[in-house]
Amino acid sequence: MALYKIGNKLEHIREKPFALEKEIQEVTANNLKTIFGLEFVKSEFALNNFRIDTLAFDKEANSFVVIEYKRDKNFSVIDQGYAYLSLMLNNKADFILEFNENLNKTLKRTDVDWSQSRVLFVSPAFTNYQREAINFKDLPIELWEVKRYDNETVSFDQIQKLGAQESIKTISKTDKNANAVAREIKVYTEEGHLANATEEIKELYKKLKLAILNLENLEVKPKKVYIALVSRRNVVDILPQRKALKIWLNMSKGELDDPKGIAKDVSTTGHWGNGDYEIKIQNDDNLEYILSLIKQSLKRNKK
């Protein structure tokens, strides 16, 4: 995609290719929180003849994330991705020890949700074969394309799966690493969250999601216990139940202007989702009003 600087005439901003993988690693590892919302653990983590470029931790999912950087295109995202995930699942204590020693914290094995472990490949470009290779609905591997430009800017864009319906389990049965990983790691989907909902609630979810996405181009991220709609941070988290939707607005107590008082204060109670406000809806009667509350969360969380 061509970029231009606005002036009297558009000025083309040229790409400034990375000369070394190390350059990609430095700009990414130094800015994990900004780019991916992840916590940096260690670079060049060596274990059992493997060397992980960057080890990170996802605090929201309580899971480890392996990040690999590539300049060339000659690698298999499936084979390498599953090799790293298998390494992690077979050496959990080593990953926890690395986390505790580098961050000076006390993380226990039971604190980690190993089922949400994933691998990110970061590269200036991916082949059509690599893009097609990730087109499974439950694959814990992500591809991120990074571009650097001569005006000292950089972009990170995730390669999206194109209508993936097939499960990776259909091809993992004959691969030892993939089969072992598939038994323990689960990729959560919108369809999975909606599986037990009534048709009315499924339609309500679709209507609500579309209305929110019309406000802003947010990213839809299905998590273990809810579906997150994310800008820079989570804006709203949605839990489809059988006959209702639970919604959490990512705002602290006292920040929400809610004249009708339909948002419940859950700041002192245990709850899923981000923020101190919870809304439960069973129909679209108050949809426009709820969108006005979501707009407040959007304004707060896109800064």
N, C-alpha and C positions, 0 to 999 in steps of 0.2 A: 504494500500500500504506500503510495507516494505521499510525502508530507511537504507542506508549503508554509513559509512564513508570510503573514499578511502585511502588505504595504500598499503603495500605489499600484504595484504589480506583484503578483505572487512570486515568491522566491523559493525555488526548490531546495529542500533540506536534504542533503545527500547522506546516505548511510555511511558510517565509519566502521567497517568490519572489525571484529575482534581478531587480533593476531594470534592470541594464545588462549587456551582454555583457562589458564590461571587468571586472565583478565575478567572472564565471565564469572569465575568463582569469587573473586574479590568483591566485585560490585554487588553480587547476589548475597553472599554470606554476610557482608557488612550491613545489609539492609533487609534481613529476613522479616523483621517485624513489619516494616513498611510494605513490602511486596506481598508476602504470604500470610502475615499475622502469626509467624512462628517464632519460637525462642531458640536462639543459637546455642548449640551444645559444644560441638567441636568440628574442626576441619581435619582432613586426612586421618580419619579414625581407622586404624589397622586392626584386623582381627581375622585369624584363620586364613591367611593368604589373600584376604580381600582388603581393599582400601576404599573406604567410603569418603567421597569428596567432602560432603558436609552432612553432619548429623544434627537434626533439629527436633524440637518437641512442640507439639500442638497442645496448648494448655486447655483449649475449649474441649477437645476430644480426648485429652489425657492419653495421647499416643505419640509414638516416635515417627519421624519422617526422615527418609533417606533422600538426599539430593545429589544427583550426578550431573556433571557438566560435560558437554560434548561439542567439539567443533566439526569433526568429521561426521559423515552420515552412515558409516559402515558398522552398525551395531544393531543387535536385536533388542528392542525395548522389552519384549516379553521374557526372553531368556535371562537377560541381566536383571530385570526388575524382580522376577521371582527368585533369582539367586540371592539377591539382597534381602528380600523378605524372609526367605528360608533361613538365612544367616541370623537374622534378628530373632526369629521364633525359637531357634535352637540354642541361642546364647543370650537369653533375656537378662541374666544376672550381669553380664558384661556391659550391656547397654545401660542398665540402671546404675552400675558402678561409675561409668563414664559420666552420666548425668550428674550424679551426686558429687563427684570429685571436681568437675569443671564449674558447676553452678553453686557449689557449697550448700546443697540442700539435702534433704532426706526423703528420697522417693523410694517407696516400697513396690515390690512386684505386683501386689494387689491394687496399687494406686493406678496402674497402667491399664488402659483398655487396648489390649493387643489386637483386638478384632478390627480396630480402625487404623492400623499401621498402613503406610503407603509409601510409594516411591515417586519422586519427581525427577524427570529429565529436563534439563535446561539447555537449549541449543539455539544457534542462529537460524537453523532450518531443519525440517524433518522431511523425509521422503514420503511419497504417496503410500508406499508399503508400510512405513512406520505409523502413519496416520490411520491407515485402515486396520493395523494390528491392534489398536486400542479400542476398536469399535465394539466393545462388549459392555453390557449394562452394569456388570459387577466386577470390573477390573480395577484393582487398587493401584493403578499406575497412571500418572498424569504427564502430559507433554506440554512444556512451556517454551514458546519461541521468544528469544530475546534479540532486540535490535538496538544498536547504538548509532547515534547520528552526530554530524559534525557541528551541531549547535549545542553540544554537551548535554544531550538528553538521551534517555534510554526507555525502551518500552518492553513490557512483559505481557504476552498474550497466551492464554491457555488454548490449546487445540481442543475444540469441542467434539464430543462423540456425535455422530450423525445418525440420530434415530435408532440407537443401538437397542436391539431386542434380544439378541442371543446371549446366553450365559457363557462365561469363560469355562465353566465346569464341563461343558460339552467337549472341550479339547484338552482339558487338564488331566484326564483320567490316565493317560499313558505317560505323563511326565511326573517324575517323582517329586521334584520341588514344587511344581504347580499344584499337584494333588494335595500335598501336605499343607501348603499355604491356604488353599481353597477351603480346607476343613476348619481353619481357625480364623481367617480374616473375612470380614463381611463388608461389602460396599452397599450402603443404604440408598434407596431410590424413592422417588415420589410414589411410584406404584406400590412399593412395599408398605409405605406408611398408610396408603389409602385402601389397602386390601380388605380390611374389615369394616370400612365405612359404608353406610347406605349410599344408594345412588344419589339421593338428595344432597348428602354431605359431600360427595365427590364433585357434584356440580357446583355446590357452594364454594368449595376450595378453589376450583378452576376460575370461578367468577372473581373471587377475592384476589387470587394471585394475579390474574390479568389486570385487574384494576390497580394493584400496587405497581406492577411493572409499567403501566402506563404513566405512573407518576415519575418514574426514574428507571433507568436501565440497570436494575439490580441483578446480582448473581444468585441463582437458586442453588442452595447447597443442602441436600438431604443429609442429616446427621443421624446418630443412633436413636435419639428419642424425639426429634422434631425436625422440621424442614426450615432452614434459615434462609432469609432473603437479606443479602449482604451488599453494602456499599463499601466504605472503608472498614466499617465494623458491622456487626449484625444490626439490622434495623428492626426487623420483626421476626419472631420465631413462631411457627405454626405446628400444632400437634393435632392431626386428624383423629378424632374418636369416632365411635360407631354412629352416634347421632348428634355430634356437635364438633365444633372446631375450638381449640384453646389457642389463644394468641398471647404472646408476651411482647411488650414494647420495651425496647432497650433504653429506658430512661430511669433515672434515680427518683426516689420518693420526693415529691414536692416540685418536680420539673414539669409535669403534665398538666395542661389546661383542659380539664374535662368537666364542663358545666353540667352535663347530664349524669355524671358520676357512674358511668357504666364500667369503668376500669377498676378492678379490685386491687387494693394495696397488698402485695405479697412480700413486702420488704422484710418482714419478721417471720415468715413461714418458709418451709422448704418447698422448692418448686423447680421444675425444669425451665429451660429458656433463660435468656438474658434480660435483665432489667427488673424493676420493682412493680410493674403493672401487668395484670392479667385480665383478659377479656374472653368470655365464653359466648359463642354465637351458634344458633341453630337454624337461622334463616338470614335473608338479606335485608330485613326491615330497617336496620340501622347502618347499612353498608356505607352510605355517604358520610355519615357522622364518624364511623370508625376510620374511614380513610383520612378524615381531618386529624384524627389522633396519630395515625401512622405518619402523616406528613410532618408532625412535630418530631417524631423519632428520626425520620429521614434527615431533617434539617440538622439535628444534633449529631448524627452518626456519619455524616458525609464530610465533616470538617477535617 
